[in-house]
Amino acid sequence: MLKKFSVTNYRQFNEKIEFDLTASNYAFNNICVSNGIVRLGLIYGINGSGKSTLGWAIFDLVSHLTDNKSNGNTEHYLNANSTEKYATFEFELLITIKKKIFKVFYKYQKDANRVLMNEVFKIDDEIIIDYNLGQPFFSQLPDTESLNKNINPNQNLSALKYIYSNTSLDKRKTNCKVFLEFINFVQNMLWFRSVFDGWDYIGYRFGNSKLVEKILQKHNGLKDFEIFLNSFGLDFQLTKITNNGNPTIGIKFDKKIIPFFEIVSTGTRTLTLFYHWWIEVKDNNIPLLFIDEFDCSYHFSLSQEIVQKLKELTGTQVILTTHNTDLLSNEFIRPDCGYIIDGKKIRALNHLTRKELREAHNLEKLYHAGHFNE
């Protein structure tokens, strides 16, 4: 699980901003945490405060450690006010193998063109891989002794990805196993924005299928989608139809059938997009799920139901961004699982007040009264 992340000199983040997912010792809503780490976190902030930028920063490593879909926009990569030449990213993760927890640290820097300048990978504070552009990389991983340590600087290639692609690491060896688990974590991370027409996502190697095709081709997929919508109060009867020569979804009425996407609301379209990824997350191992503007176009009650549904994903760490302060409630989260970002820092609610927060407190009321301004 991701324990801590920081980034410096990236887009709007001039100074270092640190996102700490270490949980506190609250005795309620324990499903929101796991092994002392926030498992379901909600990030609040006004427009332009950095919610989306934080997500892009966390998922930047997808672009050089995997072949998965990544944010390819290289313009304005560095902060416009900074004199530094590089953006710096730091990740701290906890990886569990046979009930033993290992601390993994990964740091790298990129220039304005997203060229990887250096990287270091540690396991339990021991340097395992160290690479600087134009120099032979250092590796303490078993089975890499005979590997050519010189990477062509024009390839913009990570030493970690190079090792993963060119060696058969022995999973019986602890450091190899931890390294492979880290790579697997990155390969299966998923970011998506909950705006239907954008259909934007980062990461996740299995995410290329079209939404309607996936529903129609899956065994009982259309019925499952209907049950999903019904569970949120949308009383639709769905059927497969052909529209303009293409198979699609229709809604049954007493006297006719109308194509689904021609009449449903923006909120229902957004919920359909959530469903697409929901079945992927349920059926596959996605260790980190980041949904930007997760409740865009939702009624506040639907937002609450989505949060409750995401709590079912016990094997997935979930981070959501939202403007909905109604979710600032101990009924859904805890004070250490709600974060406020202001463009310069991001901190959990319990670290933004001197008040001792208890389960009975109304977090939303405290927020609007200005109690989280420390």
C-alpha positions in Angstrom: 0.0 0.0 0.0 1.1 3.6 -0.6 2.1 5.1 2.7 3.6 8.4 1.7 4.1 10.4 -1.5 5.8 13.7 -2.1 6.5 15.8 -5.2 8.5 19.0 -5.8 8.6 21.4 -8.8 5.8 19.6 -10.7 3.1 21.7 -12.5 1.5 23.9 -9.8 3.5 22.4 -7.0 6.5 24.7 -6.6 7.6 23.7 -3.1 7.5 20.1 -1.8 4.0 18.8 -1.1 3.7 15.6 1.0 0.7 13.3 1.0 0.9 11.2 4.2 -1.4 8.2 4.4 -0.4 7.1 7.8 -3.5 6.4 9.9 -4.2 7.5 13.4 -5.7 5.6 16.3 -9.4 6.0 15.9 -11.6 3.2 17.2 -14.4 3.5 14.5 -14.7 3.0 10.8 -11.7 0.7 10.9 -12.6 -0.6 7.4 -11.2 2.7 6.1 -7.6 1.7 7.2 -5.4 -1.4 6.9 -2.1 -2.1 8.6 -1.9 1.5 9.9 -2.4 3.0 6.4 -5.4 4.9 5.1 -7.2 2.5 2.8 -10.0 4.8 1.7 -9.1 8.5 1.6 -11.2 11.5 0.5 -9.4 14.7 -0.8 -11.3 18.0 -0.6 -10.3 21.3 -2.1 -11.6 24.3 -4.0 -11.2 24.5 -7.8 -7.5 24.8 -8.7 -6.2 23.6 -5.4 -4.3 20.7 -6.9 -6.5 17.7 -6.5 -6.1 16.6 -10.1 -2.4 17.5 -10.2 -1.7 15.4 -7.2 -3.3 12.4 -8.9 -1.2 13.0 -12.1 1.9 13.3 -10.0 1.3 10.0 -8.2 0.7 8.3 -11.5 3.7 9.8 -13.3 5.8 6.7 -12.6 3.4 4.7 -14.8 5.0 6.4 -17.8 8.5 5.1 -17.3 8.0 1.9 -15.3 5.3 0.3 -17.5 3.9 0.2 -21.0 0.4 1.2 -19.8 -1.6 4.2 -20.8 -0.1 7.3 -19.2 -0.6 11.1 -19.3 1.4 12.0 -22.4 1.2 15.8 -22.1 4.8 17.1 -21.7 4.0 20.8 -21.8 4.4 22.8 -18.6 5.7 19.8 -16.7 7.9 21.9 -14.3 6.5 24.7 -12.1 6.7 28.0 -14.0 8.0 29.9 -10.9 10.7 27.4 -10.0 14.4 27.8 -10.7 15.0 24.0 -10.2 15.8 22.0 -13.3 14.0 18.8 -12.3 10.8 17.6 -10.8 11.3 15.2 -7.8 9.0 12.4 -6.9 9.2 10.2 -3.8 7.2 7.1 -2.9 7.1 5.1 0.3 5.1 1.8 0.2 4.5 -1.1 2.5 4.6 -4.5 0.8 3.6 -7.6 2.7 5.0 -11.0 1.8 4.1 -14.0 4.0 2.9 -11.7 6.7 6.2 -9.8 6.8 6.0 -6.1 5.9 8.8 -4.5 3.9 9.3 -0.8 3.4 9.9 0.2 -0.2 11.2 3.6 -1.1 11.4 4.9 -4.7 12.7 8.3 -5.8 13.3 9.8 -9.2 13.8 13.1 -11.0 12.7 14.2 -14.5 13.4 17.3 -16.5 11.0 19.6 -18.3 10.7 17.0 -21.2 9.9 14.2 -18.7 13.3 12.7 -19.3 14.3 10.4 -16.4 17.5 11.9 -14.9 18.0 9.6 -11.9 16.3 7.1 -9.7 16.9 5.1 -6.5 15.1 2.1 -5.2 15.4 1.0 -1.6 14.1 -1.9 0.5 14.1 -1.4 4.2 16.5 1.6 3.8 19.0 -0.4 1.8 19.9 0.9 -1.7 19.1 -1.9 -4.1 19.1 0.0 -7.4 20.7 3.4 -8.2 20.8 5.0 -11.6 22.0 8.4 -13.0 21.5 9.2 -16.6 24.6 8.5 -18.7 26.3 6.4 -16.0 26.2 2.6 -15.4 23.5 1.7 -12.9 24.1 0.0 -9.6 22.1 -3.1 -8.7 22.2 -5.3 -5.6 19.4 -7.5 -6.9 20.4 -11.2 -7.2 20.5 -12.5 -10.8 21.6 -9.1 -12.2 25.3 -9.6 -11.8 26.0 -10.3 -15.5 23.5 -7.7 -16.8 25.0 -4.9 -18.9 24.8 -1.9 -16.6 25.0 0.7 -19.4 21.7 2.1 -20.6 21.7 4.2 -23.8 20.9 7.8 -22.4 18.8 8.5 -25.6 16.3 5.7 -24.7 14.9 7.5 -21.6 14.7 4.1 -19.9 14.4 3.3 -16.3 16.9 1.0 -14.7 14.1 -0.7 -12.9 12.2 -1.4 -16.0 15.3 -2.5 -17.8 16.1 -5.0 -15.1 12.5 -6.3 -15.0 12.4 -6.7 -18.8 15.8 -8.3 -19.2 16.1 -10.7 -16.3 14.3 -13.7 -14.8 14.5 -12.9 -11.1 14.2 -15.7 -8.7 11.0 -15.1 -6.6 12.4 -17.3 -3.9 14.9 -14.6 -3.0 13.4 -11.9 -0.8 14.6 -8.8 -2.5 13.6 -10.1 -5.9 10.2 -10.9 -4.6 9.8 -7.5 -3.1 11.0 -5.8 -6.3 8.6 -7.8 -8.4 5.7 -7.0 -6.1 6.6 -3.3 -6.4 6.6 -3.5 -10.2 3.3 -5.5 -10.1 1.8 -2.7 -7.9 2.7 0.0 -10.4 1.5 -2.1 -13.4 -1.9 -2.5 -11.9 -2.5 1.1 -10.5 -5.5 2.8 -12.0 -6.5 6.5 -12.2 -9.6 7.6 -13.9 -11.7 10.8 -14.0 -15.4 10.3 -13.3 -16.5 12.3 -16.3 -18.2 10.1 -19.0 -17.4 12.1 -22.1 -13.7 12.4 -21.2 -13.2 8.6 -20.9 -9.7 9.3 -19.5 -7.6 6.9 -17.5 -4.0 6.2 -16.6 -2.4 2.9 -15.9 -3.9 -0.6 -15.7 -2.9 -2.8 -18.5 -6.3 -4.4 -19.1 -8.3 -1.2 -19.5 -8.6 -0.8 -23.3 -11.9 -2.5 -24.0 -14.9 -0.4 -25.0 -17.5 0.2 -22.3 -20.6 -1.1 -24.1 -18.8 -4.0 -25.7 -17.5 -5.1 -22.3 -21.0 -5.1 -20.7 -22.6 -6.9 -23.7 -19.8 -9.5 -24.1 -19.6 -10.4 -20.4 -21.6 -13.4 -19.3 -24.9 -12.0 -17.8 -23.2 -8.6 -18.2 -26.3 -6.7 -19.2 -28.3 -8.2 -16.4 -25.6 -7.5 -13.9 -25.4 -3.9 -15.1 -29.2 -3.6 -14.7 -29.0 -4.9 -11.2 -26.2 -2.4 -10.5 -28.3 0.5 -11.7 -31.4 -0.8 -9.8 -29.4 -0.9 -6.6 -28.9 2.9 -6.9 -32.6 3.5 -7.5 -32.6 3.6 -11.3 -35.5 1.3 -12.2 -34.4 0.4 -15.7 -35.1 -2.7 -17.7 -32.3 -3.2 -20.1 -32.0 -5.2 -23.3 -29.5 -5.6 -26.2 -30.4 -3.7 -29.4 -28.9 -2.7 -32.6 -28.6 1.1 -33.3 -27.2 2.4 -36.6 -25.9 -1.1 -37.2 -24.0 -1.4 -33.9 -24.9 -3.5 -30.9 -25.8 -1.3 -27.9 -27.9 -1.1 -24.8 -31.6 -0.2 -24.8 -34.1 0.6 -22.2 -37.5 -1.1 -22.3 -40.6 0.9 -21.9 -44.2 -0.3 -22.2 -44.5 0.4 -25.9 -41.0 0.9 -27.2 -37.3 0.5 -26.6 -35.0 3.5 -26.6 -31.2 3.5 -26.9 -29.7 3.9 -23.4 -27.3 6.7 -24.1 -29.9 8.8 -25.9 -32.0 9.5 -22.9 -30.1 8.9 -19.6 -28.9 11.8 -17.5 -25.3 13.0 -17.1 -25.2 11.4 -13.7 -26.3 8.0 -15.0 -23.6 8.2 -17.7 -21.1 8.9 -15.0 -22.4 6.0 -13.0 -22.1 3.8 -16.1 -18.4 4.7 -16.3 -18.0 3.9 -12.6 -19.6 0.5 -13.3 -17.1 -0.2 -16.1 -14.2 0.2 -13.8 -16.0 -1.3 -10.8 -16.2 -4.7 -12.5 -12.6 -4.4 -13.5 -11.5 -3.7 -9.9 -13.7 -6.5 -8.5 -12.4 -9.0 -11.0 -8.8 -8.1 -11.0 -6.0 -7.1 -8.6 -5.9 -3.2 -8.6 -3.8 -2.2 -5.5 -4.3 1.5 -5.9 -7.4 3.2 -7.3 -7.5 7.0 -7.7 -10.8 8.5 -8.9 -10.7 12.2 -9.8 -13.9 14.1 -9.2 -15.5 10.7 -8.3 -19.0 12.1 -7.6 -19.2 14.6 -10.5 -22.9 14.9 -11.5 -24.0 12.7 -8.5 -26.8 13.5 -6.0 -25.2 13.7 -2.5 -27.0 10.5 -1.5 -25.6 8.6 -4.5 -22.1 9.9 -3.6 -22.6 8.4 -0.1 -23.7 5.0 -1.6 -20.6 5.0 -3.9 -18.3 5.5 -0.9 -20.0 2.7 1.0 -19.6 0.4 -2.1 -15.9 1.3 -2.4 -15.4 0.1 1.2 -16.1 -3.4 -0.1 -12.8 -3.4 -1.9 -10.7 -4.6 1.0 -7.8 -5.5 -1.3 -7.7 -2.0 -3.0 -6.4 1.3 -1.6 -8.9 4.0 -2.8 -8.3 7.7 -3.1 -11.1 10.0 -4.1 -11.2 13.7 -4.9 -14.5 15.6 -4.3 -16.1 19.0 -3.7 -18.9 17.4 -1.6 -18.5 18.4 2.0 -21.5 16.2 2.9 -19.0 13.3 2.9 -17.1 15.0 5.7 -18.8 12.7 8.1 -17.6 10.1 10.6 -20.5 8.0 9.2 -18.5 7.3 6.1 -14.8 8.0 6.9 -12.7 9.1 9.9 -10.8 12.3 10.6 -7.5 10.8 9.5 -9.1 9.7 6.1 -10.4 13.1 5.1 -7.8 15.4 3.5 -7.8 19.1 2.6 -5.5 20.4 -0.2 -4.9 24.1 -0.8 -2.3 24.1 -3.5 0.7 24.1 -1.2 0.0 21.3 1.3 -2.3 18.4 1.9 -3.1 17.3 5.4 -5.6 15.1 7.2 -8.4 16.7 9.1 -7.1 15.6 12.5 -3.8 17.4 11.8 -5.6 20.6 10.8 -7.1 21.4 14.2 -6.2 21.5 17.9 -9.6 20.1 18.7 -9.7 16.4 19.7 -12.0 14.9 17.1 -14.4 12.2 18.3 -16.9 10.0 16.5 -19.8 12.2 17.6 -18.4 15.4 16.0 -20.0 16.8 12.9 -16.9 17.2 10.6 -18.8 19.1 7.9 -20.0 21.7 10.4 -16.5 22.1 11.8 -15.2 22.5 8.3 -17.6 25.3 7.4 -16.9 26.9 10.8 -13.3 27.2 9.9 -11.9 24.7 12.4 -9.6 23.1 9.9 -7.3 26.0 9.1 -4.2 25.1 11.2 
